[in-house]
């Protein structure tokens, strides 16, 4: 009788161990999908940031070019030149934000003089 009881307990313990292992693997899978979703959200936020910086630089260049043309009377040259400068500034901002171009240090800004 004691042997039957011990056998039943061992069987039940093995069954509970298997169920626990299944639950742990399911929870681990959910954690992995949460991590992947978080990485995806961070990538999307970075893309929105970079694109908005690029578009803003172009718009600022175009508006400044329009203002210069309006007050100085150099149409369309002020708009063309400042639009191109805005484009170049936008590309530089995106490259800096992406880490492809280093931000100049203080010594570089001063011309290497201490």
SULZIZI-V76506 format. One record per helix or strand. SS is the DSSP state (@ for helix, = for strand). FROM is the first residue (numbers start at 1). LEN is the number of residues. Records with the same first field share a line. If there is no record, write none. Layout:
SS->FROM-LEN + FROM-LEN
//
This chain:
@->2-71 + 77-22 + 106-4
//
